[in-house]
Amino acid sequence: MKNTLGAALGTALAAFALSAGSVAHAQAGFTVTGTIRDFAAAGTTVEFEGQTYTGNPDFQSIDFPSFTVEQGFVGTTIGGDLSDKPVYAGLNTEDYGDDSVSTAANFNQWFRDTPNVNVSSSIDFVTTQVSPGVFSFSNQTYFPIDGQSLGNQTFSRNYHFTTEIRTAFRYLADADATTAGVQAQTFRYVGDDDVFVYINGQLVIDLGGVRPQEGATVNLLTGAVDYDNASLTDQVLTLGLVDNQDYTLDIFTTERRTDDSTISFATNIPLTTRLPAVVPEAGTMSLFGMGLLGAAGMVLRRRK
């Protein structure tokens, strides 16, 4: 498609995947910390650490619609505080048919610690510098809590969880200088199921729904958002970013149904985590994943 900036990032990542051969060849990147929340499947209960957890109807429901992108069911803004999360705005069922979200109350549990509904852990995403100034995390089998927290239940893997990554960055408008090879600051995400990305509290990537992986790239200088799927409408947003000022970039994703789980992001923006540090428990697990587009490490910790 016409996504030249996304294509440039993709080309760099593909070249790395073909030439690196092993994680040892990769250059250092940055690390950001996220939160994983584990859910029981719809209609089930799970006993964990003396408590009973009841399944959220939005995970593994038999009533999901046609497994396609659903745009517009989250609000277009969130506040700047870490307690501010995406807000359910309803779905235009004339366009999409049945909604894959049961109620606003159930949606509100997706990215909030909720007693007897979800169990949260902290996870580090260790990026790789795949070409000068371009950083990537990619895992095409993203199942970081198999056999942990509420467990796999009757499934081969743990398919029911959400991921929240809250980051900060410095906007550099002059990154689009005419120097050969220098590009505007961009952020690209590819994954499933739901993906919502906010910059400075504004929704910039809207890929809701239980579906195969989809991707999009946002250009921070122009505000252009290019979706990989030709059936989706590209946008030009007014981001209002000021050169050399600090802003937030927040990622909210879900895994709500069998069978696949993928996560990939690539950017030329060094991101830093906005979450408070979590003290590792004894027996902390280190997880490494080699994805189609690059290599990255993950470290998982139960939250206190």
C-alpha positions, -999 to 999 in steps of 0.1 A, spaced: 0 0 0 10 37 0 25 35 35 61 44 25 73 51 61 59 18 73 74 1 43 108 16 52 106 2 87 93 -31 74 122 -33 49 148 -27 76 132 -53 99 130 -79 71 166 -73 62 176 -78 98 156 -110 101 174 -124 71 209 -114 80 211 -114 118 210 -152 122 209 -151 159 201 -128 188 238 -124 194 241 -103 163 215 -78 174 224 -43 187 211 -30 220 177 -13 220 155 1 248 133 -17 273 98 -7 283 76 -23 310 40 -33 305 12 -49 325 -4 -82 315 -38 -90 330 -50 -126 328 -87 -135 325 -107 -167 327 -127 -176 296 -163 -166 294 -187 -189 313 -159 -204 335 -145 -200 370 -110 -206 382 -96 -211 417 -64 -192 423 -46 -185 455 -77 -191 475 -99 -169 454 -126 -177 428 -122 -158 395 -152 -155 371 -147 -154 334 -152 -121 315 -178 -126 287 -155 -108 262 -129 -135 263 -135 -168 243 -172 -160 238 -191 -182 214 -210 -151 202 -181 -132 186 -191 -117 152 -172 -122 119 -136 -118 131 -129 -85 114 -116 -51 124 -140 -31 145 -132 6 146 -148 32 168 -158 14 199 -133 32 221 -131 69 229 -107 91 209 -89 104 240 -76 94 274 -63 115 302 -26 118 310 -27 100 343 -18 63 345 -53 56 359 -69 69 327 -78 40 303 -97 36 270 -134 42 274 -160 21 257 -179 42 233 -202 16 217 -201 2 182 -219 11 150 -236 -23 145 -249 -12 111 -213 -13 99 -201 -43 119 -230 -64 130 -228 -79 165 -204 -62 189 -175 -82 203 -178 -63 236 -207 -75 258 -211 -44 281 -192 -12 291 -187 -26 326 -170 -58 312 -149 -36 289 -138 -15 319 -121 -47 333 -98 -52 304 -71 -27 315 -79 -24 352 -69 -46 381 -103 -62 391 -106 -85 421 -119 -120 413 -118 -111 375 -81 -108 365 -46 -113 378 -19 -88 368 18 -93 361 45 -69 349 65 -77 318 95 -61 302 97 -57 264 133 -56 253 137 -41 218 164 -47 193 180 -19 172 175 -35 138 190 -7 118 206 27 129 180 44 150 152 19 143 140 -3 172 118 -33 171 100 -59 193 84 -88 175 69 -121 187 47 -141 165 38 -166 193 31 -141 220 20 -163 249 39 -149 279 18 -164 307 13 -200 295 6 -221 326 7 -191 349 -17 -169 368 -52 -183 360 -36 -210 338 -45 -223 304 -78 -238 316 -88 -265 291 -67 -249 263 -32 -257 251 -20 -222 259 -32 -192 279 -52 -173 253 -70 -148 275 -51 -117 285 -46 -80 279 -13 -60 276 -9 -23 286 23 -4 278 26 32 290 56 51 277 70 86 273 92 102 246 106 135 234 92 148 202 118 160 177 103 178 148 137 183 132 140 145 129 125 152 94 156 171 83 166 169 47 197 149 56 197 117 35 182 88 53 167 108 82 130 103 86 102 118 107 95 101 140 72 72 133 55 44 152 43 11 137 23 -17 153 11 -50 140 -8 -75 161 -40 -91 173 -66 -90 188 -76 -54 197 -49 -27 194 -54 8 206 -25 33 205 -27 68 220 -2 96 215 -5 125 240 -38 110 250 -52 110 214 -62 78 197 -39 73 167 -42 36 158 -77 20 162 -77 -17 153 -104 -32 176 -120 -66 173 -112 -103 176 -94 -109 143 -62 -119 125 -32 -95 129 -35 -60 114 -11 -32 112 -8 6 110 19 33 110 16 68 124 39 97 113 43 121 142 53 151 120 24 150 95 -2 132 117 -7 107 89 -20 73 99 -16 46 73 -35 13 78 -21 -18 61 -56 -31 54 -69 -14 22 -105 -16 34 -97 8 63 -96 46 58 -62 63 63 -63 95 84 -44 127 89 -47 137 125 -38 170 142 -14 159 170 -3 194 181 31 182 192 58 209 200 94 203 191 116 192 220 87 186 244 79 153 262 47 134 254 31 100 261 27 70 239 3 44 253 -4 9 239 -34 -12 248 -38 -47 233 -58 -79 239 -57 -116 233 -93 -127 235 -97 -160 217 -78 -189 203 -56 -196 183 -30 -170 173 -13 -142 194 11 -118 178 28 -85 188 52 -64 168 61 -28 170 89 -8 153 99 28 158 127 53 155 116 69 188 135 58 220 106 52 244 108 50 282 84 33 306 59 54 326 50 25 350 65 24 385 92 -2 391 81 -36 402 103 -57 426 110 -91 410 98 -121 429 120 -151 435 121 -173 405 115 -145 380 112 -160 345 131 -147 314 113 -153 281 129 -149 247 110 -147 215 123 -146 179 96 -132 157 92 -129 119 105 -93 119 131 -93 146 142 -106 180 133 -94 215 134 -105 251 106 -105 277 108 -107 314 77 -115 333 70 -106 370 39 -109 392 28 -75 404 27 -68 441 
